[in-house]
């Protein structure tokens, strides 16, 4: 196992990033536009921590341009309201988590 001294040094080595950390002032938007593009092309993200760990607008942009291939959530930033740009991506699904895992593949959606 390799220990990384910072998140910035860890992210380029993550094909799959699973967030399971508490929300604090230090961790809010720990995954933002900058950190998303430190991940390798096609990386996958799963958030089982708190919704505000991820900047939703930045994630949607990274999904749309294909940099992030899949994102799965059991929480999202604005609960119980849906974030902007979210509803049109999960129409017909009963849970956002089911939608994200099955269908968010940016321009490579099947």
N, C-alpha and C positions, 0 to 999 in steps of 0.2 A: 504494500500500500504506500502511496506517495502522499506526503503532507504538503499542502500549498500554503504559503504565508499570507495570501490574500485572495479574495474572491476574483479579482482581475487576473490573477495567475491561474486560478482553477478553471474558469469558464472555457478557455480555448481547448481544454482537454475533456469536455463533457459532451458526449453524444446525447445523453439523457440527463436532464437536471430535475431533481425532485426536491421541492421546497417543503420542509417540515419544521419551520422555525416560528417563534412567536413574533408578533408585530410590536415594534417599538419605534422610537424616533430614528434609531440607527438602521432599522430594517425596512421602513416604509419605502417602497419602490426600489428595493435592492436590485430588482431586475427592471431596468429602464431601457431607453433607446440605446444608450451606449453599451450597457452590459449584454443586451440581446445580440449585438453584432460582434461581441467577443466570443460568443458560442460558435461552434463550427456550422457551416452551411448544412441545413437539414436537421438540426438538433431538435429534440423533443423536450417539452417542459410539462411537468406535473406539479400542481400546487395543492398540497394537502395541509398547508399552514393557514395563513390568513390572506384574504383577498388582496389587501393593499400591499402585499409584498411585491406585486407585479404592477407596473404601469400599464393599464389595460390598453390605452390608445397606442402606445409603443408596440405592445404585443400584437395588436390587430394589424398594424402596419407591417411588422415582420412576418406575420402569417400571409398577408396579401402579396408581399413581394417574394415569398417562398424561402426566405432565410430560415424561418422556423417552420418545420413540417407539420408538427402536431402539438397541441396544447390541451391538457386535461386539467379540470378543476373540480373540487368539491365545494369551493368557495369562489366568490369573485368580489371585486373591489366595492361595488355600490349596493350590495344586498340590502333590502330586498328588490331595489330597482335594478333594471338592466343597464349596463354601461352603454354609452352612445355607440352605435354601429354593431351592437351585439345581437339585437332582436332579429335582424334580417338573416343572420347566420344560423339561427337555431329554430326557425319556424317549423312547427310540427313536432317538436321534441318536448317531452315533459320535464326534462332536466337538462340544465346547461352542461353538466358534466358528460352526460351521454352524447350530446351533440358534439362537444369539442373533441372527445376521444375518437368518435367515428368519422367526423367530417372536416375538421379544420386542417386542410393541407395546402393552404395558400393557393397559388395558381395551379398546383398539381392535384387538385381535388379529384377524386374519382366518383 
